[in-house]
Amino acid sequence: MDASSPPSALPTIRRALALLWQEPRVVAGLVCANLVTALVQLAEPVLFGRVVDALARGEPPARLIGAWAALGVVGILSGVAVAVAADRFVHRRRLAVMASAFDRAITLPVGYHAERGSGAVVRAILSGADAMFWQWLALLREQMSAVIGVVLLVPTAIAMDARLAAVLGALAVVFVTLNVMVARRTASGQQAVESYHNDVYSRIGDVLGNVTVVQSYTRLAAEQRAMRDIMGRLLRAQYPVLTWWGVLTILTGAAGTISMVTVFALGAVLVQRGEVTVGEIVSFIAFAALLIGKLDHLSQFFMRVAQQLPAAAGLFRLLDQPQAVQERPDACDIGAVRGAVAYEDVWYRYPGTDQGVEGLGFAAQAGETVALVGPTGSGKTTTLGMLQRLRAPDRGRIRLDGQDIADATLDSLRRSIAVVFQDGGLFNRSIADNIRVGRPDATDVEIERAARLAEAHDFIQRKPGGYGFVIGEGGASLSGGERQRIAIARAILKDAPILILDEATSALDGETEGRIKRALDALRSGRTTFIIAHRLSTVADADRILVLDGGRIVQQGGFAELAAQDGLFQRLLAGGGFTRPVAEPEPR
């Protein structure tokens, strides 16, 4: 279903209810308790009328009043049971749904998050789970007993007097008709409101994630205007929806008043004719009040469901998003890895574009260092992303130690690969926690050793709290070089047989780069290493260089060999395609 189209109500509602059925015994218990509550509420008007008739006949009403009191106690106990059990149950289900949505979100491809923005994804999870939470809670605590009460009231009222029951039936028909009519008229408008809410959240996440840029480029006023413009569009979409639901409240209220007056008028005529007793009229008045109250609650519930349906549908769309790579049912643990990698005629195209890679064929021996160079968009990151199975080839295969990686479990494959990203990829947690991402069970001693090898220990010690220092979102409290050294320490700690360095030294000065290079040289020893780099020192140190252009390997060989050939690599050298360090090493 397109995100801009109104959600299909019944499938979404059925799916939301199915999530409750994960604990069928609890649901069955709540249904029984609500049934008891509804029976008590229905019995009270009947007893009320009989007490009035008993008094009118001069009979003692003590027995009836005692039964009424006993029913009241039963109703209180059932109400307490429903309230406590429903609250606990619905809170569990809400957190379970949020956990499922979170699990799905973190497995989705980067392109999905890039297209929608992290703010919109977060809102889809939170607003969808919250929407279902409040409706589940209302359903189990109030609306279920209301529905049961209305269903049981009809035959009870008919048994007492079909003519008065017809008035109540007409009231129910009016309520249902008005609610269905308004829901249909507001469906597309409410979907537009939800879309604008997503725009607001996306904009907030985008701006706050780049608040330094906003402040540096004096974008404060412009971003404020843009946000108010989105909010203005949201309100323009929201007002017609609110108007319709306001009209519904007025019309249903008027219908209830007319019904009550009609019951009084018709009842008065029937009493004068001697066809019903005063007590029965009292019971019907109580029935009418009960029915109006129940229908009003159901109408309000129906209105909230209609308003929050797009949020629930958005959560289900997230849950239904396919993973970038599906693990085969018979996938096996890849086991101990030496690190021999082979690409065999590998093709990949990004959906809806002509970008990607084609015909990749090369092999890296265990322990070999392979550098990937080429212009921006030449396919370097895509090539190594497929090795991690962040995306699956459209054609061809990749082997690790002779085994097709498509046959391996994602967990075992990725345990065998350590990655140092260009931007560090750090969490808003302590330095120790960020390094420990490489190996969650690592001791403090092992973390410190990894930090020392990454030339990070000294600057960590200068931070308040040392390894307990919380670095801020994306490592905002660290310099670029400090962030990358933390990321390198993480990879050192993981101690995987395959290492991917994605511009791992791009933010380091010459002196720091020299120290990190020694750490990386030690880390690369005995490991298969793939490097995406613009640092000439890193490229020159590789055993083999792959030159990519337009998604194809156009040259490959050693540094000296490629530097002597006419081709793209030589042009990159001559045209400043590589960053040269202060002291340039001798090429191998």
Backbone torsions as a table, in degrees:
resi	resn	phi	psi	omega
1	MET	NA	135.2	177.9
2	ASP	-67.3	141.2	-176.2
3	ALA	-64.7	-21.2	-177.2
4	SER	-90.9	-9.3	-177.8
5	SER	-91.0	151.4	179.3
6	PRO	-60.7	138.6	-179.4
7	PRO	-69.4	147.0	175.6
8	SER	-74.9	119.6	-168.2
9	ALA	-66.7	-52.1	-171.7
10	LEU	-62.9	-46.7	177.9
11	PRO	-60.2	-38.9	179.8
12	THR	-66.1	-43.4	179.4
13	ILE	-65.3	-43.2	178.8
14	ARG	-60.8	-40.1	-179.0
15	ARG	-67.9	-39.1	178.0
16	ALA	-64.2	-40.3	178.2
17	LEU	-68.7	-34.5	179.0
18	ALA	-62.9	-31.0	178.0
19	LEU	-65.7	-28.1	175.5
20	LEU	-70.6	-29.8	-174.3
21	TRP	-75.7	5.5	175.6
22	GLN	-66.5	-21.0	176.6
23	GLU	-125.5	75.7	-171.2
24	PRO	-62.2	-33.8	-178.9
25	ARG	-66.0	-40.5	178.3
26	VAL	-64.4	-44.3	179.9
27	VAL	-61.4	-43.9	179.7
28	ALA	-61.7	-40.6	178.0
29	GLY	-63.7	-40.4	179.0
30	LEU	-67.8	-36.9	176.7
31	VAL	-62.1	-44.4	179.9
32	CYS	-63.5	-43.1	179.6
33	ALA	-64.5	-39.2	177.5
34	ASN	-67.1	-34.9	177.3
35	LEU	-62.8	-42.8	178.0
36	VAL	-62.0	-45.4	179.3
37	THR	-59.1	-44.5	-178.9
38	ALA	-64.6	-40.4	179.7
39	LEU	-63.8	-40.7	178.8
40	VAL	-63.3	-45.9	-179.4
41	GLN	-62.4	-33.9	180.0
42	LEU	-76.9	-33.6	-177.5
43	ALA	-72.6	-29.8	-175.8
44	GLU	-60.4	-46.3	177.3
45	PRO	-61.7	-35.8	179.6
46	VAL	-64.4	-45.9	178.8
47	LEU	-64.4	-37.0	178.8
48	PHE	-59.7	-48.2	179.6
49	GLY	-62.3	-40.0	-179.4
50	ARG	-69.3	-33.3	175.8
51	VAL	-64.1	-42.7	179.0
52	VAL	-61.3	-44.6	179.8
53	ASP	-65.3	-38.8	178.3
54	ALA	-62.1	-43.2	177.8
55	LEU	-64.1	-39.6	-179.6
56	ALA	-65.0	-31.4	179.7
57	ARG	-88.1	-3.5	-179.3
58	GLY	78.4	19.2	179.6
59	GLU	-91.3	149.3	178.2
60	PRO	-69.8	127.5	-176.5
61	PRO	-95.5	12.6	-172.5
62	ALA	-57.8	-43.3	-177.2
63	ARG	-63.0	-42.0	179.6
64	LEU	-66.1	-41.2	179.9
65	ILE	-65.7	-38.2	177.3
66	GLY	-62.4	-43.3	177.8
67	ALA	-63.4	-39.1	178.4
68	TRP	-61.8	-44.8	179.4
69	ALA	-63.1	-42.4	179.3
70	ALA	-61.8	-42.4	177.5
71	LEU	-63.1	-37.1	178.1
72	GLY	-60.9	-41.0	178.3
73	VAL	-64.4	-43.3	178.5
74	VAL	-60.8	-42.4	179.4
75	GLY	-63.1	-39.1	178.7
76	ILE	-64.7	-45.0	-179.3
77	LEU	-63.5	-43.2	179.5
78	SER	-66.2	-37.0	178.2
79	GLY	-64.2	-42.1	177.6
80	VAL	-63.4	-43.1	179.6
81	ALA	-60.6	-43.6	179.3
82	VAL	-63.7	-46.5	-176.2
83	ALA	-61.0	-48.8	-176.7
84	VAL	-68.6	-49.2	-176.6
85	ALA	-65.9	-41.2	-178.9
86	ALA	-64.7	-42.6	-179.9
87	ASP	-59.5	-49.7	-177.9
88	ARG	-64.2	-43.3	-178.1
89	PHE	-63.5	-46.8	-176.3
90	VAL	-68.8	-36.3	175.2
91	HIS	-61.6	-40.4	177.1
92	ARG	-61.7	-45.9	-176.5
93	ARG	-66.9	-37.4	178.3
94	ARG	-61.0	-48.1	-180.0
95	LEU	-65.9	-34.8	177.7
96	ALA	-64.5	-41.5	178.3
97	VAL	-64.8	-43.8	178.5
98	MET	-61.8	-40.2	178.5
99	ALA	-63.7	-41.9	178.6
100	SER	-63.7	-41.8	179.5
101	ALA	-66.7	-39.8	177.2
102	PHE	-62.8	-45.2	178.7
103	ASP	-57.9	-40.9	179.8
104	ARG	-70.1	-42.6	-175.7
105	ALA	-61.0	-40.2	-175.6
106	ILE	-78.1	-8.2	175.5
107	THR	-96.9	-8.6	-176.7
108	LEU	-76.1	152.1	-177.3
109	PRO	-63.5	155.9	-179.6
110	VAL	-57.6	-35.3	-179.2
111	GLY	-60.3	-34.6	178.4
112	TYR	-63.4	-46.9	-179.7
113	HIS	-67.8	-37.2	179.8
114	ALA	-65.1	-38.6	-178.0
115	GLU	-69.3	-40.3	-174.2
116	ARG	-95.8	-26.5	-177.0
117	GLY	88.4	142.2	-176.3
118	SER	-63.4	-33.8	-180.0
119	GLY	-61.7	-42.6	-179.7
120	ALA	-68.2	-37.1	178.8
121	VAL	-66.5	-43.6	177.7
122	VAL	-60.7	-43.3	-179.8
123	ARG	-65.1	-38.8	179.0
124	ALA	-58.3	-39.6	-179.7
125	ILE	-71.0	-51.6	-173.6
126	LEU	-71.1	-47.5	-176.8
127	SER	-69.5	-37.1	178.7
128	GLY	-64.9	-45.7	179.1
129	ALA	-65.9	-40.7	179.4
130	ASP	-66.3	-40.1	179.6
131	ALA	-59.6	-46.7	179.8
132	MET	-68.6	-35.4	179.7
133	PHE	-58.1	-51.6	-175.9
134	TRP	-67.6	-35.1	179.7
135	GLN	-75.1	-37.7	173.8
136	TRP	-59.6	-45.8	-177.5
137	LEU	-63.1	-45.4	178.7
138	ALA	-63.0	-40.4	-179.7
139	LEU	-61.6	-48.2	-174.0
140	LEU	-77.6	-30.2	-176.5
141	ARG	-89.5	-30.1	-172.4
142	GLU	-131.4	-50.8	-167.2
143	GLN	-73.2	-30.7	178.9
144	MET	-64.3	-44.0	177.7
145	SER	-67.5	-31.1	177.9
146	ALA	-65.5	-44.9	179.3
147	VAL	-63.1	-46.6	179.4
148	ILE	-60.6	-42.1	180.0
149	GLY	-61.8	-43.4	179.5
150	VAL	-64.5	-42.4	-179.6
151	VAL	-62.8	-42.4	-178.9
152	LEU	-76.5	-26.9	-178.0
153	LEU	-66.0	-35.4	-175.8
154	VAL	-59.7	-56.2	179.9
155	PRO	-65.2	-32.1	178.3
156	THR	-63.8	-45.5	-179.7
157	ALA	-65.7	-40.6	179.3
158	ILE	-62.7	-39.7	-179.6
159	ALA	-63.9	-32.1	179.8
160	MET	-79.5	-46.8	177.9
161	ASP	-167.3	114.1	-174.8
162	ALA	-65.6	-31.2	-177.4
163	ARG	-68.3	-46.4	177.2
164	LEU	-68.4	-33.5	177.8
165	ALA	-63.5	-32.2	-179.9
166	ALA	-63.4	-34.9	178.0
167	VAL	-63.1	-44.6	179.3
168	LEU	-65.7	-37.4	178.1
169	GLY	-63.8	-41.1	178.1
170	ALA	-62.4	-38.8	178.1
171	LEU	-61.6	-43.6	179.9
172	ALA	-62.3	-42.0	179.8
173	VAL	-62.4	-42.6	179.4
174	VAL	-61.3	-45.7	179.6
175	PHE	-58.7	-49.1	-178.1
176	VAL	-62.8	-45.4	-177.9
177	THR	-61.0	-45.6	-178.8
178	LEU	-64.6	-41.7	-179.3
179	ASN	-65.4	-42.8	179.2
180	VAL	-64.0	-42.6	-179.1
181	MET	-61.3	-47.8	-178.3
182	VAL	-67.6	-39.4	179.4
183	ALA	-60.3	-41.7	-179.8
184	ARG	-66.8	-38.1	-177.8
185	ARG	-72.5	-24.1	-175.0
186	THR	-104.8	-1.2	-174.2
187	ALA	-59.8	-51.9	-177.6
188	SER	-67.9	-36.6	178.8
189	GLY	-64.5	-40.2	179.5
190	GLN	-68.0	-33.9	176.1
191	GLN	-65.4	-38.5	176.6
192	ALA	-64.0	-39.2	177.3
193	VAL	-60.6	-44.5	179.6
194	GLU	-63.2	-37.8	178.2
195	SER	-63.6	-41.9	178.1
196	TYR	-67.4	-35.5	175.1
197	HIS	-60.7	-41.8	177.5
198	ASN	-62.6	-39.4	177.5
199	ASP	-61.2	-40.6	179.2
200	VAL	-62.2	-47.9	-178.5
201	TYR	-65.0	-40.4	178.7
202	SER	-61.9	-42.6	-178.9
203	ARG	-65.8	-42.6	179.0
204	ILE	-61.0	-47.8	179.4
205	GLY	-62.2	-39.8	-179.2
206	ASP	-65.5	-44.6	-177.3
207	VAL	-71.4	-46.7	-179.2
208	LEU	-66.0	-30.8	176.5
209	GLY	-71.2	-16.5	179.4
210	ASN	-127.5	37.5	-174.6
211	VAL	-63.3	-30.1	177.5
212	THR	-64.4	-41.9	178.1
213	VAL	-65.3	-42.8	179.9
214	VAL	-58.7	-43.4	-179.1
215	GLN	-72.8	-41.5	-176.8
216	SER	-66.2	-36.7	-177.4
217	TYR	-97.4	19.1	178.7
218	THR	47.1	49.4	-179.2
219	ARG	-95.0	8.3	-174.3
220	LEU	-56.6	-54.0	-177.4
221	ALA	-64.1	-41.4	-178.5
222	ALA	-64.2	-43.0	-179.6
223	GLU	-69.4	-35.5	177.0
224	GLN	-64.4	-42.1	178.2
225	ARG	-64.0	-42.7	-179.5
226	ALA	-62.6	-40.7	179.4
227	MET	-65.6	-42.4	179.4
228	ARG	-66.3	-31.7	177.0
229	ASP	-65.6	-43.6	177.7
230	ILE	-63.3	-42.9	179.3
231	MET	-65.0	-34.6	176.2
232	GLY	-63.7	-42.3	177.5
233	ARG	-64.7	-36.6	178.0
234	LEU	-61.4	-46.2	-179.1
235	LEU	-65.6	-38.0	178.9
236	ARG	-64.1	-31.0	175.9
237	ALA	-79.2	-31.4	-175.3
238	GLN	-76.6	-36.9	-173.7
239	TYR	-57.4	-47.2	179.0
240	PRO	-61.0	-36.5	178.6
241	VAL	-64.4	-46.3	179.5
242	LEU	-62.6	-36.1	179.3
243	THR	-62.0	-45.7	-179.5
244	TRP	-62.4	-43.0	-179.8
245	TRP	-70.5	-29.8	174.1
246	GLY	-66.0	-42.1	176.6
247	VAL	-61.4	-39.7	178.8
248	LEU	-60.1	-43.2	179.9
249	THR	-59.8	-42.1	-179.9
250	ILE	-65.9	-45.3	-177.0
251	LEU	-66.3	-42.8	179.2
252	THR	-67.6	-35.7	176.0
253	GLY	-63.1	-42.1	178.1
254	ALA	-64.2	-40.1	179.0
255	ALA	-63.2	-39.1	178.4
256	GLY	-64.8	-42.8	179.4
257	THR	-63.2	-45.7	179.9
258	ILE	-61.6	-40.0	-179.8
259	SER	-64.2	-43.1	-179.8
260	MET	-62.6	-44.8	178.5
261	VAL	-62.3	-40.9	-180.0
262	THR	-63.4	-42.5	178.1
263	VAL	-61.2	-43.0	178.0
264	PHE	-60.8	-48.6	-175.7
265	ALA	-64.9	-48.8	-179.5
266	LEU	-65.9	-39.4	179.3
267	GLY	-63.0	-39.6	179.4
268	ALA	-61.9	-41.5	178.3
269	VAL	-63.5	-44.2	-177.8
270	LEU	-67.5	-34.1	177.2
271	VAL	-67.1	-42.0	179.0
272	GLN	-61.5	-33.6	178.3
273	ARG	-79.9	-9.6	-178.5
274	GLY	77.2	17.7	-176.7
275	GLU	-87.7	-19.4	174.8
276	VAL	-140.0	160.2	179.1
277	THR	-92.4	164.6	176.9
278	VAL	-61.9	-38.9	179.0
279	GLY	-61.1	-38.6	178.5
280	GLU	-66.6	-37.1	176.4
281	ILE	-64.2	-42.4	177.3
282	VAL	-59.2	-43.0	178.4
283	SER	-61.5	-42.4	-179.6
284	PHE	-67.8	-35.9	176.4
285	ILE	-62.4	-42.4	177.6
286	ALA	-65.3	-39.4	175.9
287	PHE	-59.2	-45.8	-178.8
288	ALA	-61.2	-44.6	178.6
289	ALA	-63.2	-41.8	178.8
290	LEU	-63.3	-45.4	-178.6
291	LEU	-64.7	-42.6	179.6
292	ILE	-61.7	-43.5	178.7
293	GLY	-62.6	-44.8	-179.8
294	LYS	-65.1	-45.1	-179.5
295	LEU	-65.4	-35.7	177.6
296	ASP	-65.0	-44.2	176.4
297	HIS	-60.9	-44.1	179.6
298	LEU	-64.8	-36.9	178.6
299	SER	-64.6	-45.1	177.8
300	GLN	-62.8	-39.8	178.4
301	PHE	-63.8	-44.6	179.8
302	PHE	-62.2	-38.9	178.9
303	MET	-63.3	-45.3	179.9
304	ARG	-65.9	-37.4	177.0
305	VAL	-61.3	-46.3	-179.9
306	ALA	-62.0	-38.7	-179.2
307	GLN	-70.1	-34.0	-174.8
308	GLN	-99.7	0.3	179.5
309	LEU	-59.3	-42.8	178.8
310	PRO	-60.6	-34.5	178.8
311	ALA	-66.0	-43.2	177.6
312	ALA	-64.7	-41.7	178.8
313	ALA	-63.0	-37.3	177.5
314	GLY	-63.0	-39.1	176.7
315	LEU	-64.4	-42.2	179.7
316	PHE	-66.7	-34.2	175.8
317	ARG	-62.9	-38.9	176.7
318	LEU	-64.0	-45.4	179.8
319	LEU	-63.0	-28.3	-178.0
320	ASP	-86.3	-7.3	179.9
321	GLN	-62.8	128.9	179.3
322	PRO	-72.4	147.4	174.7
323	GLN	-66.9	153.9	179.0
324	ALA	-60.8	-37.7	-179.4
325	VAL	-132.6	127.6	178.1
326	GLN	-95.1	129.2	176.9
327	GLU	-78.0	134.6	-179.3
328	ARG	-67.9	145.9	-179.9
329	PRO	-58.9	-31.1	-177.8
330	ASP	-100.5	19.0	-179.9
331	ALA	-61.5	145.1	-176.4
332	CYS	-123.6	161.1	176.4
333	ASP	-64.8	131.7	-174.5
334	ILE	-72.9	-16.7	176.2
335	GLY	76.9	-163.2	179.4
336	ALA	-66.8	133.8	-173.9
337	VAL	-115.3	131.9	173.6
338	ARG	-85.3	-39.6	175.2
339	GLY	116.4	16.1	176.1
340	ALA	-79.7	122.4	-175.0
341	VAL	-119.4	135.9	178.3
342	ALA	-137.1	127.1	173.0
343	TYR	-98.9	127.9	-176.3
344	GLU	-121.6	98.5	177.7
345	ASP	48.0	58.3	-174.6
346	VAL	-90.9	128.5	178.2
347	TRP	-124.5	144.4	173.6
348	TYR	-154.7	134.7	175.6
349	ARG	-125.3	132.1	174.0
350	TYR	-67.8	135.3	-175.8
351	PRO	-54.1	131.8	175.9
352	GLY	76.9	9.4	179.8
353	THR	-134.3	172.6	173.3
354	ASP	-105.5	17.1	-179.7
355	GLN	-94.4	149.0	179.6
356	GLY	152.2	-149.5	177.9
357	VAL	-131.3	157.4	-178.6
358	GLU	-148.0	135.8	174.1
359	GLY	64.4	31.4	-178.9
360	LEU	-69.5	127.1	176.7
361	GLY	-146.4	109.5	176.7
362	PHE	-161.4	164.7	179.1
363	ALA	-134.0	142.7	175.2
364	ALA	-120.7	123.8	179.1
365	GLN	-74.7	156.6	178.0
366	ALA	-56.9	130.0	179.3
367	GLY	86.0	-2.5	-177.8
368	GLU	-85.4	148.3	175.6
369	THR	-106.0	122.5	-178.1
370	VAL	-120.5	125.7	177.8
371	ALA	-101.4	138.7	175.7
372	LEU	-110.9	121.8	179.8
373	VAL	-128.9	162.5	178.8
374	GLY	151.9	170.3	-179.4
375	PRO	-63.7	163.0	175.1
376	THR	-58.2	133.4	-180.0
377	GLY	83.6	11.9	-178.3
378	SER	-82.0	-11.1	175.2
379	GLY	111.6	11.8	-176.3
380	LYS	-64.9	-51.8	-178.5
381	THR	-66.2	-38.5	177.4
382	THR	-60.4	-41.7	-179.2
383	THR	-58.9	-48.7	-177.6
384	LEU	-78.6	-23.7	174.4
385	GLY	-63.2	-35.0	178.5
386	MET	-69.9	-30.1	176.2
387	LEU	-63.5	-34.6	177.3
388	GLN	-86.2	-2.4	-176.1
389	ARG	59.3	37.8	168.2
390	LEU	-72.7	-21.0	171.7
391	ARG	-148.8	153.2	-176.9
392	ALA	-103.1	139.9	178.4
393	PRO	-60.8	145.3	172.4
394	ASP	-74.3	-27.6	-178.1
395	ARG	-152.8	152.3	179.8
396	GLY	85.6	-176.0	-178.9
397	ARG	-151.2	161.6	178.0
398	ILE	-120.9	129.9	-179.1
399	ARG	-110.6	142.7	173.6
400	LEU	-123.7	115.6	-173.7
401	ASP	53.7	37.5	177.5
402	GLY	84.8	-7.4	-178.4
403	GLN	-100.7	132.2	176.6
404	ASP	-63.3	122.9	-176.4
405	ILE	-66.6	-17.4	177.1
406	ALA	-68.0	-18.1	179.2
407	ASP	-89.3	-6.5	-176.7
408	ALA	-96.3	152.7	173.2
409	THR	-67.3	146.0	179.8
410	LEU	-60.8	-38.8	-177.7
411	ASP	-63.9	-46.7	-177.9
412	SER	-69.0	-35.6	178.4
413	LEU	-64.5	-48.4	-175.5
414	ARG	-74.0	-21.9	172.2
415	ARG	-65.3	-22.7	-176.9
416	SER	-88.5	-0.9	-175.1
417	ILE	-128.0	130.1	172.9
418	ALA	-110.7	140.7	-176.3
419	VAL	-128.0	135.2	169.6
420	VAL	-112.9	113.4	-175.3
421	PHE	-85.7	159.3	-179.9
422	GLN	-62.0	-39.2	-176.6
423	ASP	-95.9	8.3	178.6
424	GLY	88.0	-46.7	-179.6
425	GLY	65.6	55.3	-174.5
426	LEU	-104.5	153.4	-179.2
427	PHE	-100.7	160.0	176.7
428	ASN	-79.6	66.8	-177.7
429	ARG	-139.3	-176.6	179.7
430	SER	-70.3	162.3	177.2
431	ILE	-59.3	-43.6	180.0
432	ALA	-60.8	-42.8	180.0
433	ASP	-64.5	-37.0	179.0
434	ASN	-67.2	-39.9	176.9
435	ILE	-69.6	-37.9	-176.6
436	ARG	-67.6	-13.1	173.9
437	VAL	-55.3	-31.7	178.7
438	GLY	-64.1	-33.2	177.6
439	ARG	-157.0	99.8	-171.6
440	PRO	-58.4	-26.8	-177.6
441	ASP	-92.6	11.0	-177.8
442	ALA	-67.5	145.9	177.2
443	THR	-83.6	166.9	177.5
444	ASP	-61.3	-35.9	179.0
445	VAL	-63.8	-42.3	179.8
446	GLU	-67.4	-37.3	178.1
447	ILE	-64.1	-44.6	179.5
448	GLU	-63.8	-40.0	179.2
449	ARG	-61.4	-43.6	178.6
450	ALA	-62.8	-40.2	179.7
451	ALA	-65.6	-39.4	178.0
452	ARG	-63.1	-43.9	179.7
453	LEU	-63.4	-31.3	179.4
454	ALA	-87.4	9.2	179.8
455	GLU	59.2	34.2	-177.3
456	ALA	-110.0	-17.6	-172.3
457	HIS	-58.7	-42.5	-174.6
458	ASP	-63.3	-47.4	-178.5
459	PHE	-71.3	-29.2	176.8
460	ILE	-63.2	-41.6	-179.1
461	GLN	-63.5	-25.4	179.9
462	ARG	-82.6	-10.6	179.0
463	LYS	-79.5	148.5	175.7
464	PRO	-60.0	120.3	-178.7
465	GLY	86.7	-3.1	177.0
466	GLY	60.2	-122.3	-177.4
467	TYR	-70.2	-13.1	176.6
468	GLY	-88.9	1.3	-178.7
469	PHE	-66.4	126.2	178.8
470	VAL	-85.5	125.1	-165.2
471	ILE	-90.8	-4.5	-179.6
472	GLY	85.4	168.7	-177.7
473	GLU	-63.1	124.4	-179.2
474	GLY	67.4	15.7	-178.0
475	GLY	74.8	33.6	-174.2
476	ALA	-62.1	-23.8	-178.7
477	SER	-86.0	2.7	-179.4
478	LEU	-115.0	157.0	171.9
479	SER	-76.1	167.6	179.8
480	GLY	-59.4	-42.7	179.4
481	GLY	-66.2	-38.0	178.5
482	GLU	-65.8	-40.2	178.7
483	ARG	-60.7	-43.0	-176.7
484	GLN	-71.7	-30.6	177.0
485	ARG	-69.9	-34.5	173.7
486	ILE	-63.4	-42.6	179.2
487	ALA	-64.1	-37.5	178.3
488	ILE	-68.1	-40.2	176.5
489	ALA	-60.4	-38.7	177.3
490	ARG	-60.1	-45.2	179.8
491	ALA	-67.2	-37.6	177.6
492	ILE	-62.1	-43.0	-179.3
493	LEU	-64.3	-36.8	-178.9
494	LYS	-64.1	-34.7	173.9
495	ASP	56.1	46.8	-179.3
496	ALA	-86.6	153.8	-178.8
497	PRO	-72.0	-17.7	178.2
498	ILE	-121.3	134.9	-177.1
499	LEU	-124.7	133.1	174.9
500	ILE	-118.3	123.1	178.2
501	LEU	-112.5	107.7	-178.4
502	ASP	-101.2	91.9	-177.8
503	GLU	54.6	45.7	-170.5
504	ALA	-68.4	-19.6	-179.3
505	THR	-116.7	19.1	-172.3
506	SER	-68.1	-25.7	-175.3
507	ALA	-103.2	16.5	-175.0
508	LEU	-104.7	143.6	174.0
509	ASP	-75.7	171.7	-174.3
510	GLY	-59.5	-43.1	-178.1
511	GLU	-66.0	-46.3	179.9
512	THR	-66.2	-37.7	179.9
513	GLU	-59.6	-38.4	178.9
514	GLY	-61.4	-42.4	178.9
515	ARG	-67.0	-43.6	-179.8
516	ILE	-65.6	-35.5	-179.3
517	LYS	-61.4	-39.0	178.4
518	ARG	-64.3	-40.2	178.5
519	ALA	-65.7	-42.2	-179.9
520	LEU	-67.5	-36.5	177.5
521	ASP	-61.4	-42.0	178.0
522	ALA	-67.5	-38.8	179.7
523	LEU	-66.0	-37.2	-177.0
524	ARG	-73.9	-17.9	-175.8
525	SER	-59.4	121.3	179.1
526	GLY	77.1	6.1	-179.7
527	ARG	-118.8	146.9	172.6
528	THR	-77.9	123.0	-174.0
529	THR	-123.3	130.8	174.4
530	PHE	-113.8	131.6	-174.3
531	ILE	-124.2	126.4	165.4
532	ILE	-104.4	117.5	-172.4
533	ALA	-153.8	153.0	169.4
534	HIS	-114.2	2.3	175.6
535	ARG	-80.3	121.6	-178.9
536	LEU	-61.1	-35.2	-179.1
537	SER	-61.4	-39.9	-179.2
538	THR	-71.1	-42.4	-179.5
539	VAL	-65.2	-43.8	-177.1
540	ALA	-64.7	-24.5	-176.2
541	ASP	-86.1	-4.0	-175.5
542	ALA	-78.5	150.5	174.9
543	ASP	-69.7	-34.3	-179.5
544	ARG	-148.4	147.5	-179.1
545	ILE	-121.2	131.1	173.4
546	LEU	-105.9	124.9	179.3
547	VAL	-103.5	117.5	-178.1
548	LEU	-107.9	145.1	175.2
549	ASP	-153.1	126.3	179.6
550	GLY	62.1	28.7	177.8
551	GLY	83.5	7.6	-179.7
552	ARG	-124.8	152.9	173.0
553	ILE	-82.6	114.5	-176.8
554	VAL	-101.2	-19.5	176.5
555	GLN	-152.1	151.6	170.2
556	GLN	-156.0	147.9	-178.9
557	GLY	156.9	-170.2	177.3
558	GLY	-78.1	168.2	-176.5
559	PHE	-59.3	-53.3	-176.7
560	ALA	-61.5	-39.4	-179.4
561	GLU	-62.7	-46.9	-177.8
562	LEU	-71.9	-35.1	179.8
563	ALA	-64.5	-26.9	-179.0
564	ALA	-87.0	-11.8	-177.2
565	GLN	-91.9	146.0	168.5
566	ASP	-70.9	130.8	-179.7
567	GLY	160.8	-172.8	-174.6
568	LEU	-62.5	-39.9	-177.5
569	PHE	-62.1	-43.9	179.4
570	GLN	-63.7	-37.1	178.6
571	ARG	-67.9	-36.8	176.1
572	LEU	-62.7	-40.3	178.0
573	LEU	-64.4	-46.7	-175.6
574	ALA	-72.7	-31.9	-174.9
575	GLY	-94.4	11.0	178.9
576	GLY	78.1	27.9	179.0
577	GLY	-72.6	-9.6	178.2
578	PHE	-122.0	146.9	174.1
579	THR	-86.7	125.0	-177.8
580	ARG	-96.2	134.5	177.9
581	PRO	-73.3	172.6	-179.7
582	VAL	-59.8	-47.2	177.7
583	ALA	-114.5	100.5	-173.3
584	GLU	-74.2	130.5	-178.2
585	PRO	-76.1	162.6	174.0
586	GLU	-74.2	129.5	179.7
587	PRO	-67.5	148.0	178.7
588	ARG	-86.2	NA	NA
